[in-house]
Amino acid sequence: MTATLRNLEGQDEASILREIHNALHGLKFGAVEITVHNGQVVQIERKEKFRLQPPSGKHA
């Protein structure tokens, strides 16, 4: 897991929505968690899950 520090202080609503959109982009299975402190978005966390399927015709 990697963390990227970004300065959200003073960002307008459009910038925050763009960050949320980026976190959702391409996500097939998982979650996006938005942390708010004192009415300000302070963290956006993306958790992605990869679902593996056995090859067709074979049983696990």
C-alpha positions as CSV (number, residue, x, y, z in Angstrom):
1,M,0.0,0.0,0.0
2,T,1.3,3.5,-0.8
3,A,0.4,6.9,0.6
4,T,0.6,10.1,-1.3
5,L,0.6,13.3,0.6
6,R,-1.4,16.1,-0.9
7,N,-2.2,19.5,0.5
8,L,-6.0,19.7,0.7
9,E,-6.0,22.9,2.8
10,G,-7.6,25.7,0.9
11,Q,-8.8,23.5,-1.9
12,D,-12.1,24.2,-3.4
13,E,-15.0,21.7,-3.7
14,A,-14.2,21.0,-7.3
15,S,-10.6,19.9,-6.5
16,I,-11.8,17.6,-3.8
17,L,-14.5,16.1,-6.0
18,R,-11.8,15.6,-8.7
19,E,-9.6,13.7,-6.2
20,I,-12.6,11.5,-5.2
21,H,-13.3,10.9,-8.9
22,N,-9.7,9.8,-9.5
23,A,-10.0,7.4,-6.5
24,L,-13.1,5.8,-8.1
25,H,-11.7,5.7,-11.6
26,G,-11.1,2.1,-12.7
27,L,-12.2,0.6,-9.4
28,K,-14.1,-2.7,-10.1
29,F,-14.1,-4.2,-6.6
30,G,-13.3,-2.3,-3.4
31,A,-14.1,0.9,-1.5
32,V,-13.3,4.6,-1.3
33,E,-13.3,6.0,2.2
34,I,-13.5,9.8,2.7
35,T,-12.4,11.1,6.2
36,V,-13.8,14.4,7.3
37,H,-12.4,16.4,10.3
38,N,-14.0,19.7,11.5
39,G,-16.0,19.8,8.3
40,Q,-13.0,19.4,6.0
41,V,-12.0,16.5,3.9
42,V,-8.6,15.4,5.3
43,Q,-8.1,11.9,3.7
44,I,-9.3,9.9,0.7
45,E,-8.5,6.2,0.9
46,R,-8.9,3.7,-1.9
47,K,-9.0,0.0,-1.1
48,E,-9.0,-2.3,-4.1
49,K,-9.7,-6.0,-4.2
50,F,-8.7,-8.4,-6.9
51,R,-11.0,-11.3,-7.5
52,L,-9.2,-14.4,-8.9
53,Q,-11.2,-17.1,-10.7
54,P,-9.9,-20.6,-11.5
55,P,-9.4,-21.3,-15.2
56,S,-12.5,-22.6,-16.9
57,G,-13.0,-26.3,-16.8
58,K,-10.8,-26.9,-13.7
59,H,-12.0,-27.2,-10.2
60,A,-10.2,-25.9,-7.1
